[in-house]
Amino acid sequence: MIGAFVSLQERCEGNLYDERTVRLRFAIVLGVVLLLVLGAGVRWRLQNRLADVPQRISALPTPASPPVSTPGPLRAPELGVSGAMLARDGVVRETNARRSRADLSVLQEHPTLTAAAERKVADMLARQYFAHDNPDGRGISTVVSGLGYAYLRVGENLALGNFASDQALVDAWMNSPGHRENMLHKGFTEIGAAVRRGTFQGRETWLAVQVFALPKSACPGMDDTLLKSVERQEGELDKLDARIREQRTRVEELVRERDALAADIARLVSEGNAKIAEGNAEIEEGNRIYRETGDRSAAEPHWTRGEQLQREGAQKHEEARAKETAMRALEDTLVARTTEVNELIATFNRLQKEQQVLVARANASIEAFNACVKSMVSL
């Protein structure tokens, strides 16, 4: 009976030992699986994007200081009352007659230049000065620009005194080298003139003004639609760049979160495996004691301690599983964000290529404009 009892006891303890061993071994395998899943991760990659738009449209090349020709004001030999009547159209007609004789194209009257001449003659009478610059230091270029006339070259002739006729006035200018140069300059294509009789320094006399100009429109202008396209595309690129930077920052934050979770999971799995290994060792020790001594009371503390360690290891694995679930959700978000960033980058690269084409066209137009300006101004 004792032998039978002992034999039965050995079988029971053998079964208990086998059951615990299988359970503990399963826990160890589970830990390895978690590590394998963790190691696989989610593969993601941000595409490389070009750093900056390689070309930016240059500023419109209007000359910073367009040529201004203002020979010294012309005074008639004597100031006095003149019975002659001078007229704007007569001054323009006589000026063009001189140009025709010199085989030059006639000047076209421009209303803005005429308005500038009228404003200048009125200002000289009102403030009693006779000079190209007014008392505030502003000249004809300021007057013309203020009226909205864009020019590549501008010039001004002034005259004060009694002239017998429009012809006599123009002849007086022609006899002055600087004034003659303005009237016969190949680089001028438009004119405005004004004459007015009034009191100057206490005496009745005539004041006359000629304004000559080469309009900016003489050179091929920039395509406004092209310029607007460049500016609009530039704005889109700036917005995309900001969004890409923002999203990439968020992706980097998610990667750090994912890596922190991965490290935590690895720690929990490692701790769980260590607990399970220690528990296995305790159970094996209890079984050894029981087999060798048959003293269940001596083996029981080792079994109890082993099962406790086993439960603690399993708890670590449960915590790892929970974090793994969170990490998978985070990785899904990471994949979605990465895809979004890559799509933004692809759009940026496409728009940038389009921008390069637009900028090249704009720069070619600017170069043509510059060449025209250079040739016109050098006349």
ZIVENKA-V437568 format. One record per helix or strand of 2 or more residues. SS is the DSSP state (H for helix, E for strand). FROM is the first residue (numbers start at 1). LEN is the number of residues. Records with the same first field share a line. If there is no record, write none. Layout:
SS->FROM-LEN / FROM-LEN
//
This chain:
H->2-39 / 88-14 / 111-17 / 140-7 / 166-9 / 177-7 / 216-3 / 224-70 / 296-82
E->67-3 / 74-2 / 108-2 / 151-11 / 190-11 / 203-13
//
